[in-house]
Amino acid sequence: MTTPNVKTKQLIGEDDQQLQRIETLHQQLKAEQARAQELLAKLKSEDVQPPKSLLKEYHKQAQRFGKENGGKKRMDIGMSEMKAEEREIRELEARVSGLEGKVRGFEGLPPDRELALTEVENMRKELVVLARRRDEMFDGLVDENK
């Protein structure tokens, strides 16, 4: 039976030290994760209050906004109301974007309704002519290949 030499003992000792370091780091990471989860849960609750300096700035801005909007003030807004208003704003933005797309469909038409209808009718007639021409060309290609 052979006895472990000094090199082998040294390597085993170094492995043990590395294993201890890894275990220590693992424990520190677990503790940090627990603290982060607690903080996240606290931030998600509505009990979170902004710092006093931010509240003062918020009130100044809200008062200015209220004056600009005919005196309508909303100082008591909470996180859930803010999220609901943000959702409404996103819905309105999507609606506006859709309406802008529809409006782009009318670009190039005259502003007068009657003239615009006439222009649309002329374009439809031109489309029918072009579609017939396309079909005739396709039929001609098919006939050539027979």
CORTATA-V173775 format. One record per residue. OMEGA is omega as a letter, one per 20 degrees, with the letter a starting at -180 (999 if undefined). Layout:
# CORTATA-V173775
<<OMEGA> <OMEGA>>
This chain:
# CORTATA-V173775
<<a> <r> <r> <a> <a> <r> <a> <r> <r> <r> <r> <r> <r> <r> <r> <r> <r> <r> <r> <r> <a> <r> <r> <r> <r> <r> <r> <r> <r> <r> <r> <r> <r> <r> <r> <r> <r> <r> <r> <r> <r> <a> <r> <r> <a> <r> <a> <r> <r> <r> <a> <a> <r> <r> <r> <r> <r> <a> <r> <a> <a> <r> <r> <r> <r> <r> <a> <a> <r> <r> <r> <a> <r> <a> <a> <a> <r> <a> <a> <r> <a> <r> <r> <r> <r> <r> <r> <r> <r> <r> <r> <r> <r> <r> <r> <r> <r> <r> <r> <r> <r> <a> <r> <r> <a> <r> <r> <r> <r> <a> <r> <a> <a> <r> <r> <r> <r> <r> <r> <r> <r> <r> <r> <r> <r> <r> <r> <r> <a> <r> <r> <a> <r> <a> <r> <r> <r> <r> <r> <r> <a> <r> <r> <a> <a> <999>>
